[in-house]
């Protein structure tokens, strides 16, 4: 859903303390947390409108359970942030504390979920292992005869991606961050220093150069091409990500939990009208074939529906949710998203650089991760190093 909000016009500065490039969920979260930390002279630059690009068409799920303790802590921070945004900024982020459910259709997955739930509880995430029969209370149409159980996550929820992003941007603005829309960053400015290192000194835009102490790249699938121009390799690439929307289904309520069946690679969640959003992470990714140049004017665009590519995942949905058929589908959403080689997002300063920090490659989990990632990114920059163990998402893992 597109978010409509007009930010005040701001003149282009010649210099700044911090430049945040990208006005999606990640860039606005980082801007919000810089404001909360009391940083001054911070500007956010967005080439189109706040929440355009890969954010607006997100599924909007906010799940806390991740494969590492630190990533679980990051996502828990996201839920805490989104839950307070409306009251704090005056702009409704669409937060619904509907809960979450992770399903296990193999013994091995059940063992993994049990371990992850134990770890999550240590960090204050309410994660309860439940039986297949107990899963039925959330989804009456759920097929359970091939399930081994699940994990109930009462603190999970969902947001309206566009509205949540605008709410973060408003919070940043209220804390002194300047928001500039419709300004395209075309290159990084840098000085070569000793031992092949680069000191990033600002950005070149279609409206002039801006010098800065820090550049935060949060442009997701646009980051790679900017990095390559400066000889910096940011390992992200856009792939197609599919979900479909159904008409209202009997037994589905707006408080039905966001549910994942990782063995099948599918997820499903309710809509406010009782419909469903059915999505998938396919066994074989489908790259968006654009070489290394994502169009700068790709803002509120989608790609063509691809039912043949979605055939297997949709079959898994029809298996897991009894009675769901193609006739229930009213819309096919195919939006590109930035993926990384190992399915973990990217955070931190690239090797051999100073003054540059990367946040992106969300693997279609940007809404869930970016709220908390913004908090820990600002802490990392302020402290000159990680404040929790984020090695699993550190960009330097790809050296």
Beta strands, then each sheet from edge to edge (+ up, - down):
strand 1: 15-21
strand 2: 42-46
strand 3: 61-62
strand 4: 100-104
strand 5: 127-130
strand 6: 149-153
strand 7: 157-158
strand 8: 178-181
strand 9: 185-192
strand 10: 198-205
strand 11: 208-217
strand 12: 237-246
strand 13: 258-261
strand 14: 266-270
strand 15: 276-280
strand 16: 329-339
strand 17: 346-348
strand 18: 353-354
strand 19: 356-360
sheet 1: 8+ 2+ 1+ 11+ 10- 9+
sheet 2: 8+ 2+ 1+ 11+ 19+ 17-
sheet 3: 8+ 2+ 1+ 11+ 10- 18-
sheet 4: 3+ 7-
sheet 5: 5+ 6- 4+ 13+ 14- 15+ 12- 16+
end
